[in-house]
Amino acid sequence: MDMFTLMSGLQLTCIYGILAIGVSIIWSSLGMLNLAHGFTFAASGYGAWWAATTFSKSAWVVFGAGISTGALIGIVIYFVAFLYIHDRPNYPIRALIATMAINLIGVQTLMWVFGPRMKPLPKVFGSGVMKLGDVIMTYGQMGTVVCSVGVLGALLIWLGFSRRGLEIRAVMQNPEGAALVGISLRTTALWVMALTGALAGLAAILLSQTFYVSPYAGLQPLIKGLIVALLGGLGSIGGAMIGAVIIGFAEAMTAAYLGGQYVLMVQFGMIIVILLLRPRGIAGLLDEAREE
């Protein structure tokens, strides 16, 4: 494997890991597959672009606007697709349809407001190249890796030691038991949707350092996030990280040696094989309470 492929795989691993962890947290805590995650991604990119063109192109403005937009969209999804239907019959199907509708309406709204032309984001990490021995990395790749690792590390610490993080973990492990000890599912769900929306916003900024912002920019990240989450096991943060490594490097190697047109084919083939061997994913243990 050449160094360019290695660095591309590492960059994709970090971005897909952020998206997949968001998908896994929502599923394990709320029992919902959020198909509006792609719209959140695209809207965050436009939020960052608008702030950069209106106010300043500094990294603080771009990151702040993108992450804030993602968190805001997550809160909107909470009110539309969770708050009023989570305790009604067939909630998972209702939520799936609601988030799909949000995604379709949101993408068309972005198309209407911003037009179909792609928008570039500022190079928040700079446009230079760094050489470490035989390894050559662009500032964008280095920034993406460092930022992703730092954010994921901070997230794991927050989930493991903060009061709100422990409440989210309790709901992820046993929603009924968490309710019995006084943890509000609605309040926790609001935090979950805002947090995962912010993560999608961060991923949008990082990926848009290589690609452009467009109304349909969230489609591929949504598919990749679901692929990684399924591969690792829905509900498992550790599994999502392992799945991100596999999918990220598989995509980079497939694109480098076979061609970009074979990327999805290889990735879905890997999912089929792994799920045949481990139906719950690499490290996923579905909540027994949801199976009953």
N, C-alpha and C positions, 0 to 999 in steps of 0.2 A: 504494500500500500504506500503510495507516494504521499508526501507531506501535505499537498493541497487537498487530497481526498481525506486525509486524517483530520485536518483542521475544519473542513466542511462538515464532516461527520460529527465532530465535537460541537460545532456551532448548532447544527440541527438538533442534536441530542438535548442541548440546553433549552432550546425554544420549545420543542415538542414535550419535554418533561414538564415545563411550566403549564402548558395547555392540558396535558393529560392529568396532572395532579388536580387541576380545577375540575375536570370532568369527574374524576374519582371522588373528590370531596362532596360534590353535589349529589352524586348517586348514593354514596354510602350514608350520608346524613339526611337527605331529603327524599330518596327513592325516586329521583327524577333524572332522566337523560335530557340535558339542556341542549336542544338543537338550535337555540338562538345564540350559542357561543360564537358561531361564525360572524353573526351580525355585531356582537359585542366587539370582536376583533377588528372588523372593518370600521365601525363607528369610532373606536379608540384611535385608529390611524388617522381618520379625518379630524378628530378633535385635536390631535397633536399637530397636524398640518395647519389647521386653522389658527391655532395659537402661535405657531412659528411664523406664519405670514402676517398675522395681525399685531402681535406683541414683540416677540424676540425669538431668535433662533438658538438661544442658549439651551444647553442640555437640561437645565432645571425646568425651564418652561415647557419643553417638549415632553419630558418624562412626566411632569406634573399634570399637564393637560391630558395626555394619553391615559395615564392611570386613573385620573379622576373621572374621565369620560367612561372608562370601562366599569368603574365602581357604580357610577350613576345608572348606566344601562342595566347592570346587575340588579340594582334596587327596583328599577322599572319591571324587570322580569319577575322579581319576587312578588310584586303587587298583582301582576296580570296572571302569572302562571302558577302561583303557589298559595298565596294568602287565602283566597276565597274558595279554593277547590281541594286543598290538601286533605280535608277530612270528609270528602264526599266519595261515593262509590266510583270505582275505576279511575282513581286518581292518577296512576302512572300513565294511562292512555290519554286522559284529559290534559295532563301536563305536557306530554309529548306533542299533542296536536297544538296546544297553546304556544309552546316554544317554536314549533315549526311555523305557525302563523306569524309570530313576532319576527322570525328570521326573514320570511318572504316580504312582509310589509316593510320591515326596516331596510332591507336591501333596495327595494324599489324607492323608498323615501330618500336614501342616499343618492341613488341615480338621479332622482328629480332635483334634489337640492344642489349637488355638486357636479352633475353631469357624468358621462361615461369615461372621460379622459382620466388617465392615471396621474396621481400627484406624488412628487418626491418629498421625502422627509430630509431634513438636514442631517449631515453626518455628525451625530452628537459625540462620537468618539474620535473624530478626526479622520483624515484620509491617508495617513502615512502607513508605513510598513515597519514592523519590528522583527529583528532577526535574533534568535536565540540559538546559537550553534548552527545546526543544519535546519532548524525549524524557522520558517518564515511565516509570520502572522500579520494580517492587516490590523489596524487599530480597531476596526469594527468587529473582527473576530475575537480579538483579545477582550474588548469591552463587553461583548455578548457573553463570553464564558465567565468572566469575573463577576459581572452583574448578576447573571443567572445563579451561579453558585452561591453568591452572597445572599440573594433574596431567598433562595430555597433553604439555605441554612438558617436564616432568620425566621422563616416560616415554621420550620420544624421546632426551633426553640420556642417560638411563640405558642405553637400548638401544645408543646409539652410542659410549659411552665406557667403560662398566664391563665388567669381565671377563665376568660372568654375562650381561650384555646382549649382548655380542659373540658369546657362545656361542649364545644364542637366535637371533640374526640368522644365524649360520652354519648352524644347523639349518634355519631357514626357507628359506635359499637352496639348500642342498644337504645333505640328511641323511646321505647316504652319504659325501660328502667330509668332513663334520664328524666322522663316526665314525672315518675313517681317520687324522685328526690327533689322536685321543684325546679327543674330546668325547663324554661319556656321554649317550646319548639319554634314558635313564630319569631321570637327575638333571635334565637340562634340561626334560624333560616335567613333572616335579614343580614346578619353578619356573614354568613356563608356566601350569599349571592353577591354582596358587596366585595368580599375578599376575592372570590373567583373571578368576578368582573375586572377587578384591579389587576389580577394576574394575566388575564387575557389582554388588557391594555398594555402591560409591560411586554408581553410576547409580540404584540403588534408593532411596537416601536423597534424592538430588536430585529424582527424579521424584515421590517421595512427599511433597515439599513442596507439590505441587499436587493429587495424587491420594492415595487411601488405600491402606493395606497390606491385602491379602487373599490367600487361598491361590492364586487364579488371576491375581494381579497381574502375574505374569511372562509370561503368554501373549502379550500385545500387544508388550512389549519384545523378546521372543524373535523374533517375526515381523518387527518393525521392524529389529532387528539383522541378521537374515538378509537382509532386503531391501536394506539399506544395503551390507552386505558384498558381495552379488551385484552390485549396481549399480556399486560402485566397482571390483570385481574381487577375487575371493577370494585372499587372500595379500598384498594391497597395502594398507599402512597409509595411504599418501597417497590411494589410491583410496577407502578407507573414509571419509576426511575429506571428500573431494569429494562422495561419495554422501550423507553425513550432511547437508551443506549443501543439496543438492537435495531430499532427502526431508523434512528438517525444515521448510524454507520451503514446499514443496509442500503438506505437511499443514496448516500454519498458514493458508495462503491458501485451500485447499480448504474447510477448516472455516469460515473467515470468510465466504466468498463463495458457496459452494454448499451447505454443510451437512456435519456430521460423518459422515453415512451414506455420503458419497461418497469419504471419505479413502482407504480401502484400494483402492477401484476405480481411483482416479486413480494411486495409487502403483504398483499392479501393472501398469497400462497403461503407465506410464513405463518400468518394468523391461522389459516386452516390447519396446517400441520401441528402447530403448538396446541391449538384448542382441541384437536383430536386426541392428543396425548394428555393434555391437562385441561379438561372442559372449563374449569374455573380460572384459567389463566396461569401465568407463571407463579404468582404469589397471592392470588386472590382467594379470599374466603368470603363468600356471600353471607350476609347477615342471616342467621337462621330464623330470626323473627320475621323476615320478609318472605321466607320460603313457606311458612306455615299458612 
